[in-house]
Structures are given as C-alpha cells and as structure tokens.
Amino acid sequence: MSNVQTILIKSSDPDIAKLASVALNDAEDYRLVFCEDDRTAIRRMDEVQANLLLYDHLGPVPDHQSALMHCRLARSTCARIILFDLAHEAEGIALSERAAAFLFLKKPLDQAQLRVAAKRALEQVELSRRHRMLSRELKLSLDDDIFMRTADSSVQGGYSQFERLVYVSSKMADLVNEARIAAKTNMPVLIQGDTGTGKELLARAIHFNSTRRNSPMHVQNCGGIADVVLQSELFGHLRGAFPGAISDRLGLFRAADGGTIFLDEVSETSPQFQVALLRFLQEGEVKPLGSDQMLHSDVRIIAASNKSIEKMVEQGSFRRDLFYRLRGFQLHVPALAERPEDIPFLTSFFVEKYAGVVGRRVLGVTSEALRYLEAYRYPGNVRELETEVQRMVAVAEQGGYIALRHLSDRISRTPIKEEGAGGFVPMGDTLKDMVESLEKAILVQALDRSHWNQSKVAQDLGLSRVGLANKIKRYELRRERR
C-alpha cells in the first residue's frame, strides 16, 4: 500500500488553505485535497481514501448535510479535527463531542501546532488500523470466549486500497500499479471492463493521484444521448443554437479546464461525435454549438467502455484513429469472478462501511456465509456484492454475525463444492512416489483454499516463495477456473 496520507480540508477561508499548504504540504507523504463546502467534501470522501478531515466550522449545519457527521458515520476510520474561532467556541466544542473528533483547534491557527496535531491524528489512525487487523486475524471480539470454540467468523487480514478500490488479488495489484503510472502523466486513459467492476472508481483514483487533483473532475455518460445534447453538454452552446437552447451553456470541457473529464460508455457515441472528440484530443479545441469562435481547454480525458473497442474498430463501428488517441494507457478491470480472493476483503470493507451508516455493530461474517459469497458468480460484479452486503447489514441482528440466513436466496442457493469424505489414498509403487503424491495433494488443497495466493500458501506451509514455485512447476499444477 502507498504510504501517502490524504488530508481532506473543508474550508472556504483562503488563510486556512494557505496555512495548511505551508504546514503540511512540505512533507512528501501528505496529499492535500481542498473543499470549500460540506457538499463537495462529502463527495470527495466518497471518491478518495481520506485519512484525516480538517473541518473548519463556520456555523450550524444540519447533520444530514454535514461532512463531519458523514465522516463519523460512513468513514469512521478517518480521523477528524475541528477548527473554529472564538465566536463559535461553544458550538465548536459541542460539535467536537458529537462528532467524536480527535481534537479541536482554535483559530487563528499556529503552523507548528497544526503540523503536530495532524501527525498525531494520523498516527492514531494507523494504530487503530493495525488493531482492527490483528483483532480480525485472531478472531476476537468483546463478546467472544477465547477459551471455548464459538461460531467461526471469517478471517480478515490486511488488504490494499487505491482510493475506494479494495483488493488483494495479483490481477488488481497489477492494474493499480499501471494506473498509478498513468496518474503521473497527462495522457488519455481508456478503461475497459464489465458493468459494475469499478471503472469510474478507477478513473477517480487516477484523477486524485494526479497533479490535477485540486481541479474539477466531471463525469459524462455517453450512452443513450442524442448527438446534439451530448455535444452541448461537453462543448457548450450559444442561446438559440438549436430548439430548446434558451440560454448559453459553458460545457464540461471548459468547466473542467485544468482538470479531468470521464467519458463513460464512450463506445456508444456516433461517428459524428467521434470526429469532434478526436479534434479535441488532438488540438484541445472547443467550438460551442452556434458559435464561430474557437476556444481552447486543457482537459485530460479518461474514457470507459464495457464493450471491446478493439472489436468495434475491426467491425468499423468505432474510429481507429480515435481509439489510438484514447488508449494512451489502456487498462482492463477484471470481473469479480476472475478474482474470487478479493471477495472476503470486499465483504469486510462493505460491512464496516454500511454498519456505520445504519448504526449497527456487526462483528463479522460467518465462514459458512462467506463460502456461499465466494461461490456465487456475481454477474453484476462488485456493485452487486456491495448491494448484497448493504442488505445483509440492514437485516443482521445488533451485535451479531452475518450468517447464512441473512443472504439473499440467489446466493444462499449457490451450489457449494463439498470436500470429499473419504481419506487420502497415496498413489505410486514406491515410498518416494507415494510421498510425492501426498505432497502434491496437500499443495493442491492449500492453493485452492487460498485462491492461489502463493505468498500466503508459502507462509502457511513453511516454504519459501521460490520453493513453492518450484514445487508447482515440478508437479505441473494449474489453477482451475470455476
């Protein structure tokens, strides 16, 4: 995982932004994301993995509109520091109690004080993360009797994140590594993958890890929209340019100047629009509908499609030159069925997320329920899993585990591959052959159980990673695709 600590700063005071930039941004492991209002801050929390929220309290805000309360409920692992001046001291102190803030600071702020406070808050976040991870590894909770065997819960170790993307699989690790490289450039990015795999989350992660992160990112879905409407949305128009154009429109390309535009379902665009998009990618030119004036905008394009654009190019339904322009970096998000090892960790992540939202204490997911969650194929991918977990948390008992009875019918009826009841019979004529057949069976069982996570298997069996790889090659073991 990256060591970069993300600090979200909600303040409309330019002095706060300036002081925070000086106090915190001089350290290489801090990333600052600025928001002027609660609404933007809530949206940013849903887009980036924030470790600390600096909340400038300027007056009463209803709880359902407050970024501070949203952070406490939906992002409980993010530390909170409240800033206020003497005019709002009583409100600020009361708010600190209600929001379970790490601490509060009175304005005017001291640069050294802010730096130390932020550092201590982030240290507390890391200690809490390690405590949660160790508790899950040991399968302990406040209600468990550690001397008696209780209903087994799923073991949840550490996982990696790229903003809101959660993964442990090697496929996602390779994808994230390439996305991090793409984020450091200004080149266009083409993301392909099935519906629900997280293409927009990946696009937002690329934007917020780029130098454009404090400039706007706008999203435009290109599917099922008339050409004139799509061109108007992106390039803008003048009043009277077409029927219904009753006023001027700036257009997203100009509104996002210096930032990023995410074009979802770009494969659904018409040949006419593809020409206009190609021109923009080549020259950065924006010509609003009904205008003779050519304007310019500096925008990075991230496009996505759930169809194979390569096949569309071969069929002649997508421009080859536009395809080559869009794929400065070409990324493919694997379906959830291709990375089942991510399911337990995604489940844990979503349980923690939604338990806070509905105010429930859910201890975890039983091993039996997790077996069915892992066996299901998820045609809706991660989005379907998230919806399922959200429903399970809502129906689970307070202070209990999510069990098989809480799963929806389509998942609880999934066929499970049962382990054979009979004992192992060694194969071979000599003792050496029989020992090798036993070793092979143990390796197959361990690899299948860990979804071919070779680092974990090597650790469990007391082997080196190289030693395990040699045995896999020696016995010609292959992973089954179920």
C-alpha positions in Angstrom: 0.0 0.0 0.0 1.1 3.5 -0.6 2.4 5.5 2.4 0.8 8.7 1.2 -1.6 10.2 3.8 -4.6 12.0 2.4 -5.8 15.1 4.3 -9.2 16.5 3.3 -9.6 20.1 4.2 -13.1 21.6 4.3 -12.8 25.4 4.5 -13.8 28.4 2.4 -11.2 30.6 4.2 -8.2 31.2 2.0 -6.0 31.8 5.0 -6.7 28.2 6.3 -5.8 26.8 2.8 -2.6 28.8 2.7 -1.5 27.8 6.2 -2.3 24.1 5.7 -0.4 24.1 2.4 2.7 25.5 4.2 2.3 23.4 7.4 1.5 20.1 5.8 2.4 20.0 2.1 6.1 20.3 2.6 6.1 16.6 3.6 6.3 14.1 0.8 3.9 11.7 2.4 1.0 14.2 2.7 -1.6 14.8 0.0 -4.0 17.7 0.5 -7.4 17.8 -1.1 -9.3 21.1 -0.6 -13.1 21.6 -0.5 -14.9 24.8 0.0 -18.3 23.4 1.3 -19.8 20.4 3.0 -21.4 19.1 -0.2 -18.1 18.9 -2.0 -16.4 17.4 1.0 -18.9 14.6 1.2 -18.5 13.9 -2.5 -14.7 13.8 -2.1 -14.9 11.4 0.8 -16.8 9.0 -1.4 -14.1 9.4 -4.1 -10.8 9.3 -2.2 -9.5 7.3 0.8 -9.1 10.2 3.3 -7.1 9.5 6.4 -7.8 12.9 8.1 -10.5 15.5 7.9 -9.7 19.1 8.9 -13.2 20.6 9.3 -13.5 24.4 9.5 -16.7 25.1 11.5 -18.2 28.4 10.4 -21.7 27.9 11.7 -24.5 25.4 12.3 -25.0 22.8 9.5 -27.8 20.1 9.6 -26.4 16.7 10.4 -27.6 15.2 7.1 -25.7 17.9 5.2 -22.6 17.9 7.4 -19.4 16.4 6.0 -18.2 16.0 9.6 -21.2 13.8 10.6 -20.9 11.9 7.3 -17.3 11.2 8.1 -18.2 9.8 11.5 -20.9 7.5 10.2 -19.6 6.4 6.8 -15.9 6.9 7.1 -15.2 6.1 10.8 -11.6 5.2 10.1 -10.9 8.8 9.1 -9.7 11.0 11.9 -11.4 14.3 12.5 -10.0 17.7 13.7 -12.4 20.6 14.1 -11.3 24.2 13.6 -13.3 27.2 14.9 -12.9 30.8 16.0 -13.9 32.3 19.4 -17.2 33.4 18.0 -18.2 29.8 17.6 -16.4 28.3 20.5 -19.4 26.8 22.4 -20.8 25.3 19.2 -17.4 24.0 18.1 -16.7 22.2 21.5 -20.2 20.7 21.4 -19.7 19.6 17.8 -16.4 18.0 18.7 -18.1 15.8 21.3 -21.0 14.9 19.0 -18.7 14.0 16.1 -16.2 12.1 18.2 -13.4 14.4 16.9 -9.8 13.6 17.7 -9.4 17.1 18.9 -10.3 20.7 18.1 -8.1 23.7 17.4 -9.0 27.4 17.8 -8.3 30.0 15.2 -6.1 31.7 14.4 -4.1 28.5 13.9 -0.4 28.1 14.7 1.5 26.4 11.9 3.6 24.2 14.2 0.5 23.2 16.2 -1.4 22.2 13.1 1.5 20.1 11.9 1.9 18.2 15.2 -1.9 17.7 15.6 -2.2 16.3 12.1 0.8 14.0 12.7 -0.6 12.6 15.9 -4.1 12.1 14.5 -2.6 10.1 11.5 -0.5 8.0 13.9 -3.8 7.2 15.8 -5.5 6.2 12.6 -2.6 3.8 11.8 -2.6 2.3 15.3 -6.4 1.8 15.0 -6.0 0.1 11.6 -3.4 -2.3 13.0 -5.5 -3.1 16.0 -8.5 -3.9 13.8 -6.4 -6.1 11.6 -4.9 -8.0 14.4 -8.3 -8.5 16.1 -9.7 -10.0 13.0 -6.7 -12.2 12.4 -7.1 -13.6 16.0 -10.9 -13.8 15.5 -11.5 -12.0 18.8 -14.3 -9.6 19.8 -15.5 -8.3 23.1 -18.2 -11.0 23.2 -16.0 -14.0 22.3 -15.0 -16.6 24.9 -11.4 -17.2 23.8 -11.2 -20.4 25.8 -14.3 -22.0 24.2 -14.8 -22.7 20.5 -17.5 -20.3 19.1 -19.1 -19.9 15.8 -16.2 -19.3 13.4 -16.1 -15.9 11.7 -14.2 -15.1 8.5 -10.6 -14.2 9.0 -9.9 -10.7 7.6 -6.3 -9.7 7.2 -4.9 -6.6 5.6 -5.9 -5.5 2.1 -4.7 -2.9 -0.3 -6.6 0.2 -1.5 -6.3 2.6 -4.4 -8.7 5.2 -3.1 -12.1 3.4 -2.9 -10.8 0.3 -4.8 -10.2 -2.6 -2.4 -8.2 -5.7 -3.4 -5.7 -8.4 -2.5 -5.5 -10.2 -5.9 -2.5 -10.1 -8.1 -4.6 -9.1 -11.1 -5.9 -5.9 -9.3 -2.4 -5.2 -7.9 -1.0 -5.2 -11.5 -3.9 -3.0 -12.6 -3.3 -0.5 -9.8 0.4 -0.3 -10.4 -0.3 0.6 -14.1 -2.9 3.1 -13.0 -0.5 4.8 -10.6 1.9 5.2 -13.5 -0.9 6.6 -15.7 -1.9 9.1 -13.0 1.6 10.7 -13.1 1.1 11.6 -16.7 -1.4 13.8 -18.7 -2.0 11.1 -21.3 -5.6 9.9 -22.1 -6.7 6.7 -20.4 -9.0 4.0 -21.8 -10.6 1.8 -19.1 -12.5 -1.4 -20.2 -14.3 -3.9 -18.2 -17.7 -5.4 -17.4 -20.5 -3.3 -15.8 -20.1 -2.9 -12.1 -16.4 -3.7 -11.9 -15.4 -0.2 -10.7 -14.3 1.7 -13.9 -15.5 5.0 -12.6 -13.8 4.4 -9.2 -10.6 3.7 -11.0 -11.0 6.9 -13.1 -11.5 9.0 -10.0 -8.5 7.3 -8.3 -6.3 8.2 -11.3 -7.6 11.8 -11.2 -7.0 12.2 -7.4 -3.5 10.8 -7.7 -2.5 13.2 -10.5 -1.3 16.8 -10.4 -4.9 17.8 -11.5 -6.5 16.6 -8.2 -7.5 20.0 -7.0 -9.1 20.9 -10.3 -12.6 19.7 -11.3 -13.4 16.2 -12.5 -16.7 15.9 -14.4 -18.4 12.8 -15.5 -20.5 12.4 -18.7 -22.3 9.2 -19.6 -22.4 9.0 -23.4 -24.9 6.2 -23.7 -28.4 6.8 -25.0 -28.0 10.5 -25.5 -28.8 12.4 -28.8 -25.7 13.8 -30.6 -26.8 17.4 -30.2 -27.4 17.0 -26.5 -24.0 15.3 -25.9 -22.1 17.9 -27.9 -23.9 20.6 -26.0 -23.1 19.0 -22.6 -19.4 18.8 -23.5 -18.7 21.7 -25.9 -21.4 24.1 -24.7 -23.7 26.1 -26.9 -25.0 29.7 -27.5 -28.5 30.7 -27.0 -30.7 29.8 -30.0 -28.1 27.3 -31.4 -30.9 24.7 -31.6 -34.5 24.4 -30.5 -34.7 24.5 -26.7 -31.4 26.3 -26.2 -32.8 29.3 -24.3 -29.5 30.4 -22.7 -25.8 30.0 -23.2 -24.1 26.9 -21.8 -20.4 26.7 -20.9 -19.9 23.0 -21.5 -17.9 20.5 -19.4 -14.7 20.8 -21.4 -14.4 24.4 -20.5 -15.8 24.0 -16.9 -13.2 21.3 -16.3 -10.3 23.4 -17.6 -7.1 22.1 -15.9 -8.9 19.0 -14.6 -10.3 15.8 -15.9 -13.4 14.6 -17.9 -14.6 11.0 -17.5 -16.5 9.8 -20.6 -18.4 6.7 -19.6 -19.8 4.3 -22.4 -17.7 6.1 -25.0 -18.3 3.2 -27.3 -21.9 4.3 -27.7 -21.1 7.6 -29.4 -21.9 8.3 -33.0 -19.3 8.7 -35.8 -20.0 12.4 -36.0 -19.3 12.9 -32.3 -16.2 10.8 -32.5 -14.8 13.2 -35.1 -15.4 16.2 -32.7 -13.8 14.3 -29.8 -10.8 13.3 -31.9 -10.3 17.0 -32.8 -10.4 18.0 -29.1 -7.9 15.3 -28.2 -5.5 16.5 -30.9 -5.8 20.3 -30.5 -7.7 21.0 -27.3 -10.2 23.0 -29.4 -13.7 23.7 -28.1 -16.3 25.2 -30.5 -19.6 25.7 -28.8 -22.7 24.9 -30.9 -23.9 28.0 -32.7 -20.6 29.8 -32.3 -17.9 30.7 -34.9 -15.3 31.2 -32.2 -12.7 28.5 -31.5 -11.7 28.2 -27.8 -9.2 26.1 -26.0 -9.3 24.0 -22.9 -6.6 21.9 -21.1 -8.5 18.8 -20.0 -7.4 15.2 -19.5 -9.8 12.6 -21.0 -10.4 9.3 -19.2 -12.8 7.1 -21.3 -14.5 3.9 -20.3 -16.4 1.1 -22.1 -18.0 -2.2 -21.1 -17.6 -3.4 -24.7 -14.4 -4.4 -26.6 -13.4 -1.3 -28.6 -10.8 -3.3 -30.4 -13.6 -5.5 -31.8 -15.7 -2.4 -32.7 -12.7 -0.9 -34.6 -12.4 -4.2 -36.6 -16.1 -4.1 -37.3 -15.9 -0.4 -38.4 -18.2 1.0 -35.7 -15.5 2.9 -33.9 -12.9 5.2 -35.4 -9.4 3.6 -35.4 -7.6 6.9 -35.1 -9.8 7.9 -32.1 -9.1 4.5 -30.4 -5.4 5.1 -30.8 -5.7 8.6 -29.3 -7.8 7.4 -26.3 -5.5 4.5 -25.4 -2.5 6.5 -24.1 -2.9 4.0 -21.3 -5.3 1.0 -21.8 -6.5 -0.6 -18.6 -8.8 -3.6 -18.1 -10.7 -4.1 -14.9 -11.2 -7.8 -14.3 -14.6 -9.2 -13.4 -15.1 -10.2 -9.8 -15.5 -13.9 -10.8 -11.9 -13.7 -12.1 -10.6 -12.6 -8.7 -12.5 -14.5 -6.0 -9.8 -13.9 -3.5 -11.0 -10.3 -3.3 -14.5 -11.3 -2.1 -13.8 -11.8 1.6 -11.9 -8.5 1.8 -14.5 -6.5 -0.2 -17.2 -8.0 2.1 -15.3 -6.9 5.2 -14.8 -3.4 3.7 -18.5 -3.0 2.8 -19.7 -4.4 6.2 -17.6 -1.8 8.0 -18.8 0.9 5.7 -22.6 0.2 6.0 -22.6 -0.8 9.6 -21.6 2.8 10.5 -24.3 4.2 8.2 -27.1 2.3 9.8 -25.6 2.4 13.3 -25.2 -1.3 13.8 -22.5 -3.3 15.5 -21.8 -6.2 13.2 -19.0 -8.5 14.4 -18.2 -10.1 11.0 -19.4 -12.8 8.6 -19.5 -16.5 9.5 -17.4 -18.9 7.5 -20.4 -20.7 6.2 -21.9 -17.4 4.8 -18.6 -16.5 3.3 -18.3 -19.8 1.5 -21.6 -19.0 -0.3 -20.5 -15.4 -1.1 -17.3 -16.8 -2.6 -19.0 -19.4 -4.7 -21.5 -17.0 -6.3 -20.5 -15.7 -9.8 -21.7 -12.1 -9.5 -23.0 -11.1 -12.9 -23.2 -7.5 -11.5 -19.7 -7.7 -10.2 -18.5 -5.5 -7.2 -21.7 -3.4 -7.4 -23.8 -6.5 -6.9 -21.7 -7.6 -3.9 -21.9 -4.1 -2.3 -25.7 -4.1 -2.6 -25.9 -7.6 -1.1 -23.7 -6.6 1.8 -25.7 -3.4 2.4 -28.9 -5.5 2.6 -27.2 -8.1 4.9 -26.0 -5.4 7.3 -29.6 -4.0 7.4 -31.2 -7.3 8.4 -28.5 -8.6 10.7 -29.0 -8.6 14.4 -27.4 -5.9 16.5 -24.0 -7.2 17.9 -24.1 -10.4 16.0 -22.6 -12.1 12.9 -23.9 -12.1 9.4 -24.9 -15.7 8.8 -26.3 -17.9 6.0 -29.9 -16.9 6.9 -29.1 -13.3 6.1 -28.0 -13.9 2.5 -30.5 -13.4 -0.4 -32.0 -16.5 -2.0 -29.9 -16.3 -5.2 -26.7 -16.6 -3.2 -27.7 -19.0 -0.4 -28.8 -21.5 -3.1 -25.5 -21.4 -4.9 -24.0 -24.9 -5.2 -21.0 -25.4 -3.0 -18.2 -27.8 -3.8 -18.1 -30.1 -0.8 -14.9 -31.7 0.4 -14.6 -35.4 -0.1 -15.5 -37.5 3.0 -13.0 -40.4 2.2 -9.4 -40.4 3.3 -6.5 -39.8 1.0 -5.1 -42.9 -0.8 -1.4 -42.4 -1.8 -0.5 -43.3 -5.4 2.6 -44.9 -6.7 4.6 -48.1 -6.4 7.5 -46.9 -4.2 7.5 -44.9 -0.9 9.0 -42.0 -2.8 6.2 -41.9 -5.3 3.5 -42.2 -2.5 5.1 -39.3 -0.5 5.2 -37.2 -3.6 1.5 -37.9 -4.3 0.7 -36.8 -0.8 2.8 -33.7 -1.1 1.0 -32.8 -4.4 -2.4 -33.3 -2.8 -1.5 -31.1 0.1 -0.3 -28.4 -2.2 -3.4 -28.5 -4.4 -5.7 -28.3 -1.3 -3.7 -25.4 0.2 -3.6 -23.5 -3.1 -7.3 -23.9 -3.8 -8.2 -22.9 -0.2 -6.2 -19.7 -0.6 -7.4 -19.0 -4.1 -3.8 -19.4 -5.3 -2.4 -16.7 -3.1 1.1 -18.1 -3.3 2.6 -15.9 -0.6 0.0 -17.0 1.9 0.4 -20.7 1.0 4.2 -20.5 1.3 3.8 -18.9 4.7 1.2 -21.5 5.9 3.3 -24.5 4.7 6.6 -23.1 6.0 8.1 -22.8 2.5 9.9 -20.0 0.7 8.1 -18.4 -2.2 10.8 -19.8 -4.6 10.5 -23.3 -3.0 6.7 -23.2 -3.5 7.1 -22.0 -7.1 9.5 -24.9 -7.8 7.1 -27.5 -6.4 4.2 -26.0 -8.5 6.4 -26.3 -11.6 7.6 -29.8 -10.7 4.0 -31.2 -10.2 2.7 -29.2 -13.2 -0.1 -27.7 -11.1 -2.6 -25.4 -12.8 -5.3 -23.3 -11.3 -8.9 -24.5 -12.1 -11.2 -21.8 -13.5 -14.6 -22.4 -11.8 
